[in-house]
Amino acid sequence: MSETAKTGPTDPASTDPASTDPTSTDESVTPVRDFTLRSAFALSFSDISPIVGIYSVFAIGLIAAGPGFFWAFPIVLIGQLLVTGVFGDLVSKWPFQGSVYAWARRLVGPRYGWFAGWAYMWGLTLALSALSLAASQFLLGALGVAGPSQPVTVLVALGVLILGSLANMFGGHLLKTLLYISMACELIASAGIGTALLFFHRTNPWSVLFTAAGAGHGPGWLFSPFLGVVAFVGFSFLGFESAGSIAEEVKESRRVLPKAISLSLLAAGLLVMYAVLGLVLAVPNISDVLAGKVADPVTSTLETRLGSGTGRILLIALTIGFMASLIAVQAAVSRVIWASARDRLLPGAAVLKKLVGKERLPCYAIGLTALVAGVLLFISTSKIYSLLLSFANAGFYISYALPVVAAAYVRWRGRWTPGPVSMGRWGGPVTYVAAVWIVFETVNIAWPRPLTGTWYLDWGLLIMTGVLGVVGFGICSWVFRPGAPGAALEPAALLDSEGT
């Protein structure tokens, strides 16, 4: 990113008439700026969570495409880094709460931004439920509880969700301390796994990275198993935008946030690749994994190479990773809800837009995400829950795609003016390629694949996108009906309204 010649205050003082003034002196709608580059980086890094990314995709990637699945990681990382470049340009120009919602709204208009926020809200709230459930399972395992009943798992998950919500509601020093602790644990765990396995327990030759090892060969491997792995790996490199969601809580936001967004993904992505490389080269028997004889190749590899005690350590690390990711995801989605409510674009906006306490945090929005995610936990054994959950990752990608594609369109029309920090002459090419990438990956993730044996679950992402899209259209029509607060907003973006 390069500095532009523009001048003006570092932090926004919005003059956008299509929005409630983000810097109003009314404390009920003015967040406190207490995040720095370090803490904003920690938030995004925790949201991405390298240890969660490693564990979530390693087994399915190895089984689906063999050891060669490793090359999906650099492909996806490069594609997502292009997206961070676009987001960096957007957040420097419009450093407002709500990230994708705020950017999409100013690029195209309120309704377009509303749908970006709608996809983001549902995707992340559903993810909260899944993260709390996973954290509870790893926590119970770390505590030595073998085969816990479903009610016990759900109650522990509810406790994890409540604790994460309280951390977000207290905010301030407590929240940052938890983020720093989790970041340190993840750095140690992921870097430690990679170093120990790669330098001291490597048993497979480097050439194995260029084989499918029985998972399929030839052109068909590229167009079926490998594309599927690219979709799965896409789930590991999400959450970097969360620093942008808290933009009005960050000091020097225009210059700090582009760095926090890009550096958090780069650091997390390299750690994931490093650890996965070590795991692939240290798997005791790849053919057994491909044959389905090893249920958990990550734990099996670590226990075989590093001793039986590493299984318990991994469970603790996964508990911390999932818990930290939960806190970061909730912080991000609550700001999008709050920003939409501040613009009076949600039912119950009068309550949801309120900030509470000396930290002036959106506690009502945080509470809403906890309530919805908590209710979902009680149907976690049903097919309905699985169907709902299929939209979690799609929500991320759809909400990413809307502002990126809009940014490409605005640049193509020659209507873009950069903020204080931008990609300079690289801005256009990077934005166009990022738009192609994010559309490709969104379609790739949505593509129905025979994974479950139940047709409506294999098509679940498309089904839920359609259902939530119809529901969203109904609510959007009500919000923007004649005479409603939303109808008073400007119908088109004010591209030169930078908040200076």
N, C-alpha and C positions, 0 to 999 in steps of 0.2 A: 504494500500500500504506500502511496506517496502523498505528501501534503499538497493541497491545492493552494492557489493564491488567495482564496476567499478569507475574509476576516470576519470577526464577530465573536460573541461570547462562546465559550467552550460548551456550556450546557444550554439546553433548549429553553427558550421562553416563547412558547408557541403563540404565533399570531394566526394560526389556521382557524378561520371562522367555522369550519366544519367540525370542530371539536371543542369540547370543554377545555378551557385553558389548563394545560398540565402544570403550569407554574403559578396557579392562582394562590393568593395569600390565604385562602380558605383552607385551613388545615385538614378539613374532612376530605379533600380531594388532592392533597399534596403529599406525595411520599417523601420520606427522609433519605437524603443521599449519604449512605454510610458504607457502600460497597466501593472497593478499589479494584485495580487490575488483578491483584492476587486473589481476592475473594470472588470476583466475577469469574475468573479462570477456574477456581475451585468448584464453583457451582456447575459450570458447563462440563468440566472434567468428571465430576461425580455423576452428572446426568448420563453421560456416555458410558461411564463405568467399564474400564478395560476387563476386569475380572468377570463381570457379567457377560460381556461380549464374547470372551474366550469360551466360557462354559456353555453359553447358549447355542453356539453354532458349530462347535468342534465336532461333536459326534455326528450330527446330521450332515455336515459338509463332507466328512471323511467317508461316511457310508454311501452318500449319494454320488460322489465323484472321485473317490480315492485320494491319495496324497496330493495329487495335482490341484485339489481344491484350494490349496494355499494361495494360488495366484489370483483368486477372486478378491483377496484382501487388498493388494495394492491397486487393483482396478477400481474397486469401490471407494477406497480412500482418496484416490486422485479425483474421482468424480465428485465426491462430497467436499473436497477442498475447493473445487471450483465454486460450489454452492456457497461455501463460507466467504469466498471473495465477493460474491454478489451481496450476501447478507451484510458484509462489512461496509460496502458502499451504501446500502440502504440504511443501516443503523447510524452511520455517520451523518447522513442527511436528515433522518427522522429518528432521533433517539428517544422514542416514546414507549411507554409500557405496552406490552402485548405483542411485540416482535412481528410475527407474520401477519397478524390482524392489522396492526398499525401501518405496516409497509404496503400491504395489498390495498388497503383502503385509500391511501394517498396516491398510489400509482394509477388506480382505475376508478374507484368510487366506493361509497359506503356499503352497497349491497355486495360487491365483490369481496371487500374486506370482511364483511359479516360471514360469508361462507368459508373464508380462510380460517377465521376464528372458530366457527362452528366445527369444522373438521378437526382442528387442533384441540378444542375442548373435549370432544368425545374420544379422540385418539389417546390423549394423555390421561383422562380420567379412567378409561378402561385399563390403561397400562398401570395405573396406581393399584387397582385391584389385583392384577396379576403379580406385580412386584411384591405386594404385602403377602400374598399367598406363597410365593416362592421363598421369601425371606423367612416365613414361619416354618416351612419345611426344612430349610437348611439349619435354622436355629434349633429345632427339635432334634435334628440329627446330631448337631454339635453337642447337645446336652445329653446324648445317649438314649433318647427316647426312640425305641425301635417300633416301626409300624404304628404310628399314632392314628387314632380314629379321625374320621373326617370332621366331626364336631370340634375335636380338640385342635386340629390344624386350623380350622376357620376362626376359632376364638383367639388363638395365638396371632393369626394374621390380623384380626381386628385390633388386638393390642399393639401390634407393630404399626398399623395404620394410625392409631390414636397417638402413639408416641411421635411418629413422624409429623403429624399434624400439629401437635403441641410445640415441637421444635420450630416449625414454620410460624406459628402464632406468637411465640416468644421472640423469634428473630434475633437480630443484633449479634452480640458476642457469642451467645449459645449456638446459634445457627452456623456462624462462621467457624467456630471451634470444631463442631461436628464435621463440617465439610473438610477442614484441614486434616483432621484425624483420619477420615475415610480416604482422603487423597493419599496420605502417607502410607496407609495400609495397602492401598491398591498398587501404588508404585513399588513397594517392597515385594508384594506377592507376585505381581505379573513379571517384574524384572527378575526377581529371584527364581521363578519357575523357568524362565527363558535361559538364564545364565547357567543354572544347575544342570538342566537337561542338555543344553547345547554344548557345553564345554566339558562336562564330566560324565554324562550318561547317554551320549549319542551312540545308537546302535545301527540305525538304518543309514544307507549311503545317501549322499546328496542327490544322486540321480533319481531317487524315489520321488522327489518333488516334480519330476517331469513324466510321471506315469500315473495311470488310473488304477493300477494294481488290482485288476479284476472288476472294477466298477464300470467298465465300458471303454471302448476305444474308437478312434476314428472321428470323422466329422460329427457323427451323432452324439459323441460325448460333449462337444462344444455347444450344440444347439439344444440339448435337453438337460443332462445332469449338471453341466457347468453353469448354464443360465439359471438353473434353480438355485445353485449355490450362491451365485451373485445376488439373487434375491434374498437368500437367508442372511448372507453377510451384511447386506444393507441394513438389517436390524441392529447390527453391532455399532454402526456409526451414525447414531441419532442422538439428539439432545444438545448439540453444540449451540443451537439458537437460544437456549435458556438464558444465557447472559444478556441477550438482547431483550428478553421478556421483562427484565427488571431495569430497563434502561434509565428510568427516572429516579432510580435508587443508587445510581453509580456516579461517582465523582469523575469529572473530565470525560463524560460518557462518549462524546463524539470521537475522541482519540483512543480511549481505553478499550471500548467494546469491539472494534474491528480486530484488535490484537487478541482479545480474550476468546472470541469466537473461533478464529482460525487456529491459534496456538493450542487450544484445548483439544480440538479434533486431531491436530497433527501429533501431539504428545500421546493421546490415548490410542490413536491408530497405530503408531510405531510400536507402542508397548504390546498391543494385541498381536501384531504381526511377529514380534520378537518371541513372545511366549508360545504362539501357535507353531512357529518354526521349530522351537525346541521340542514341543509335544510330538509333532509329526515325526521328527527324527529319532524320537525315543520310544515310540509305541512298541511294546514287546513283540506283538504279533499282529501285523496289519490285516492278514487274511482272516484271522478270527473276528476282528472288528467288522470287516466287510461282510462276514457270514452271519453277523448278528449274535455272536456268542459272547460279546462283551457289552453289557448294558450301559456302562459308564466309562468310556475309554480315558477320560481325563483323570478321574480318581484312580482307575486301575493302573494307568501309566505312572502316576505320582507315587502310589503305594509300592509298586514294583521297583521303581528306580530310587526312590528316596526314603522308603521305609513306611511301615503301616501307620505311624503317627501322623503322616502328612495328610491322611484322609480327614482327620479331625481338624487340622489346621486349615485345609481347603474349605471345609464347611463353615468355619468361623469367618474366613475371608469372604466367602460368598454371602454370608449373612450381612456383613458390613457393607459389601458392595451393593446388594439389593436394597438395603435400608437407605444408603446414601443416595442411590438413584431415585428411590421413592421420594425422599425429601426434595431433591432437585426438580423432579418432574412436577411435584405438587406446587413448588414455588413458581415454576414457569406457567402452569395452566391457570393458577389462581390469578396471576397478573393479566392474562388474556381475558378472563371472566370479568375482572375488575375494570379493565380498560373499556370493554364493551358496555359494561353497566354505566361507567362514567359518561359514555356517549349516549346513554339511555336506549340501548339497542337490545336489551334483554328483559324478559319478564322478571319482576322483582328488582329492577335496577335501583330503586330508591334505597334498598337495604344492601344490595351487593356492592354498591359503589362506596360504602362507608369505610373509612380507615379507623383503626382502633389503637389506643394507647400512645405512649410517647414515641414508640417506633413507627407509628402510623402505618400499620400493616392491614392488608385486606382480609381480616379474620373471617368475615362472613363468606367471602368467596372461598377461602381455604376450607371453612366448615362445610360448604356445599360439596366440594370435591370429595371430602372425607365421607360425607353422608351417602353420596351416590356410590362411591367405591365400596363402602362398608356394606350397603344393601346388596350389591352384586356378589359379595363373598358368600352370602347365604344361598345362592343358586349356583355355586361354583362346580357342582357335580353334574349339572344338567347340560343338555345339548344346546340350550338357549344361551348359556354362558359361553360355551365354545364358539357359538355363532357370533355373539357380541364381540368376543375377544379377537376374532379375526380382523376386526376393523382397527385394532389398536395401532399397529404399525402403519396401516394405510392412512390413518389420520395424520401421522407425521408427514408422510410423503405428499399427500394431497395438499396439505397446508404449506409445505415447502414449495411445491410446484406452482401454486397460484401466484405468489409474489415474484418468483424467478421468471416465469413466462411473461408476466406483466412487465418486469424490468427489461426483458429482451425486446418486447414490443415497443416500449417507450423509447428505448435507445434506437431501434430501427426507424422510428418516426422522427428522430432527431430532436426529441423534446427533453432529453435528460441533462440536468446540470448537477455536478457532483457536490458533495458536502466537503467539509474540511479535510477528510481523509478519503482517498479513492485509489483505485487501481490504475489511474492515469490512462495512458493510451492502450493499456491491456484490458480496460474495462469492457469495451464492446465485444472483442473476441471471447473473453472469458465468460461473459454473460450469455452469449449465444450458445456456446458449447455447454455451459451449465444447464441451460434450458433444455437442450436436446437430451442431456444425461438424465435430468430429473424426471422428464416425461418417460424416457425409456425405462428407468428403474421403477417408476410408479406402475407402469403397465406390466413390467416383469413380475413385480410383487403381486399384482392383482390377478395375474394369469392363473386360471384354475389348474391345479395339479392333483393327481390322484394320490393324496397323502394319507387320508383317513379311511377310505373305503366307503364313506357316506357322502353322497353327491352334494347335499346341501351344505356340508361342512367344507368340502373342496371348493365349492362356489361361494363360500360364506362371505369372503371379502366383497365380492361384487353385490351379493344380496344385501349385506349390511350397508354398503355405500348407497345403494338404491333406497333402502328404507330410511336411513338417516337423512339422505338427500331430500326425500319427499317430506319428512317431518320438518326439516330445516326450511324448506320452501314455504311451508305453511306458517311457521313462526316468523320467517323473514317478511312474508306478505303482511302479517299482522303488525310487525314492528314498523314497517314503512308505509302503513296504510295512511290515507289522507287524514290530516289532523293529528297524527301521532308524532311524538318527538323525533323519530327517525326520518319522517318526511321532510323535516326542516333542514336536514343536512344537505350540503351541496351534492349534486348528483355526479360530479366529476372531480377528479383529484386536482389539487392546486400544486402542481409540480414545483413551483418556485417558493412554496411556503415551507421554509426550512426551520422555522421556529427561531429565527435570529432576531 
